[in-house]
C-alpha cells in the first residue's frame, strides 16, 4: 500500500547511527515525525518492542522503519477508537496472537526460571566426566586457497565468500598445505620446538603471538567443531594428524589435559539441566495435547466465529 505522507527526518552526519552515534545522550533528538521530536531513547524502545524484523528494516532504511512504526501506531489507535478490535474475526485473531506471545513467554519462564539444585549439578558433573574434560592445546594453522565454487545457492556463495576472506592472500593449494602440515606433524612428534615452528609457519596470528598456544579447549569452546573434537581426542603430549577445515589445516599438540574445575563447569551444567527440564516439560505437553484424528479424510473450511 503506497501512502502519501509528510515526514521530516533529521540525519546526523548524513545517516542516523550509520557511523555510530557521535553523542550517546538518550535524550538526543534524532528524528521528527508528524511534527513531533523523537529521541534516541524512544527509537531504542521502538526497536526493542518491534522485534527482529523492524530492526532489520531499520538497519537497511531507518526512515522506512520509523515511518512504518508510526503509521501503524496511528492507524491502530484510530481503529481502537472505532472499536474495530472488538469486532469478529479481528477480535479472535488478536486474542490468538496475544496467547501465542504469552505462550512463548511461558516456555521461556519454564526454562530460564528453573534453578537446578546443587545436588543435581554435582550429579551431572560426576556422570558426565568426559564432557568436562579440557585440553590445553598449542598448534600451527596453515591456510590454503579455496577451490572454485561449484554451487550457485545463497549458502554456497556465502560459504565461498567466507572461504576467500579467511584464506586472505595465500596462493598455497590444499595439497601443498596438507603436505606441509604432515611434515610439521612429524617434526613436532620428533621433539622440535612448538613456539619456533609456530613463529615460522602459523597463520593464526593470535596463537602465533603466544608461541602457538590456543589456551584450554572444551566442548563448549567457540572453536570450529573439527578443531574442538580434534583437540579433545588427544592425550597429554600427543600431536594430532592434520585437522582439515574449509580454509586450512591445524596441527595441534595437547600440552595438558584434565577435568574442568567444578566452579568453571557450573554455568554450562545449569544450562544443560534447564534444557533437559524444558524438554521434559514440553514432552508432557506434547503427550497431553497431541490430537487423535478420528476422520483422516475430513475437509474443514475456515469460518468466522459466531457473533
Secondary structure as GFF3:
##gff-version 3
##sequence-region A 1 307
A	DSSP	beta_strand	29	33	.	.	.	ID=ss1
A	DSSP	beta_strand	36	39	.	.	.	ID=ss2
A	DSSP	alpha_helix	40	60	.	.	.	ID=ss3
A	DSSP	alpha_helix	62	81	.	.	.	ID=ss4
A	DSSP	three_ten_helix	84	86	.	.	.	ID=ss5
A	DSSP	alpha_helix	90	112	.	.	.	ID=ss6
A	DSSP	alpha_helix	118	127	.	.	.	ID=ss7
A	DSSP	three_ten_helix	129	132	.	.	.	ID=ss8
A	DSSP	beta_strand	133	143	.	.	.	ID=ss9
A	DSSP	alpha_helix	154	167	.	.	.	ID=ss10
A	DSSP	alpha_helix	174	189	.	.	.	ID=ss11
A	DSSP	alpha_helix	194	201	.	.	.	ID=ss12
A	DSSP	alpha_helix	205	208	.	.	.	ID=ss13
A	DSSP	beta_strand	213	217	.	.	.	ID=ss14
A	DSSP	alpha_helix	225	232	.	.	.	ID=ss15
A	DSSP	beta_strand	243	245	.	.	.	ID=ss16
A	DSSP	beta_strand	248	259	.	.	.	ID=ss17
A	DSSP	alpha_helix	262	289	.	.	.	ID=ss18
###
